Amino acid sequence: MFSRRIASRIGVGFGALALASAPLAAYAADTQVPAKAAASCSNQGCNGKDPQATGCSQTYQARNIRTAAIMSNGKQLGWVELRWSPYCGNNWARVVSTAGSASLAATATRSDGAKMSGSGKGTVLWTPMIFGRDLCVSATGTINGATATTSCG
């Protein structure tokens, strides 16, 4: 009888330990980062294409390289970003409104005068990509008529 009681307590102890560790195992499994798919274009083949649709905005090194605040009457309405994907070799402009849905416009301009632009209503808008490897590109963003431009990056 004594050994049954000990075995029973040990069994309950192991069961409790298994239950206590189960959420940790499930959490660890859920936090694994899925592999990112390669982009569907690169270099001049991406020029004029959507960075989201091609996967260029999701590649490992896609990043914001310049930002400028968009201000109106001393209040920040949002910002414009010059985005860059080294994998795809292209830039794009992205404008973000912190003032809710707004009239948005963005332009990515290369130093040789080439441009990609977009406009619409919402809280986030981006331009098609412009080939920018080893070229100077700036981004201009507009929110409800207020405009800002990044430096060349």
N, C-alpha and C positions, 0 to 999 in steps of 0.2 A: 504494500500500500504506500509506504514511504517513497519508494522509487517511482511509483505511478504519479504521485503528486509532484515530484521534482521534474519528471519528464513532461508532465502536463504544463508546468510553469515555464519550462524551457521552451516547449512548443509554442506557447502563447508569446513568449519573449521573441522568438524568431519570427512569428507571424506579425507581431507589432513592428519589428525591425523591417520586415519586407514591405509592409504597408507604408511605413514612414519614408522609406527610400523610393517607393514607386513614383511619387510626384516628381522627385528630383530626376529620376531616369527619364520620365516623360518630358520634363522641362528641357533637359539636356538634348533630347532628340529633336525637340521643336526649335532649338536655337541654332541648329546647323545652318550655315549659309549655303544656299544653293549655288552651283556654278553659274557664272554669267555666260550667256551665249555670246559668241563673237558677232561683231557688227556685220551687216550685209554689204558694206562698201568701204572704200578707203581712198584717201587722197582726193584727186580731182573727180573720181567716180562718185563722191558724196555731194559735190557741189550742187546746190539747189534742192537737196533732199531733206526730209524731216528727220531731225536727230533722234526723236523718239521712235519713229517707225523703223529706222535703220538699225537701232540698237547703239548708236554712237553715244547717246546720253547715258547709257547704262554700262559702258565699258569701264574697266577698273580704274582708269586714270582720268576719266572725264571730270572736269572741274571748272569752277568759277575762277577766272584769273584777274578780273577787274570788276569793281562795283562802284556805282555812283548813286547817291540818294536822290530821289525825285521829290522836290519840295514845292509847296505852295503856301504863301502867306505864313512862312515860318513853321509849317507843319509838314512832317514827312508823310507822303502819300504812299510810298513804296520805294522800289529801287530798280535799277537796270543792271544786268550782269553781262559781261562778256564771257561766254563759255568756250571751252577748248577741249577737244578730244585728241590727244596725241596719237591714239590708235587709228583714228579716222583722218587725222591731219586737217581738221576743219574747225572753224569757229561758228558761233551763232549768238545772237542777242536774245536775252530773256528778260522780260519785264514782269515784276511782281507787285500787285496792289495790296497794301495793308488796309486800305480804306473801303474794302468790300468790292463788289462788282463795279467795274468802271469801264470807261472807253480807253482801250489800250492800243499802243502802237510801238513797234520796235524795228530798228534797222541795224544791221551789221554792215559796216563800211570798210572796205580794204583801202590801203593807201594809194592804190592805182585808180581809185574811183568806183570800182565794182561794188555793188550793194545787193543785199537780200533784205526784204522787208515783209512785215506782217502787221495786221491790225484786226481788232475785234473787241468784243465786250467780254468781261470776266474778271478773274483775279490773277491769272497767269497766262502769258502769251510768249511764244518764241518764234524766231524767224527760221526759214530754211537755212541750211548750212552754207557757208562760203569757204572755199578752199583758202587756207591761211598758213600752211606750213612755211615757215621762214618769211612771212609777210606781216606787215603791221595792220592790225584790224582794231576798230573801235566799235562800241555799241551805243546806240542812242535809244532811249525809252521815253514814252509819253504816257502819262496817266491824266485823264480828264483835262488835256491841254497843257499840263506842266511837263517840262522836258528836262532831261539830264543826259550827258554823254560821258562815257568812260574815256580814260586816256588810251592811247594805242597800246596794245599788248601783243 
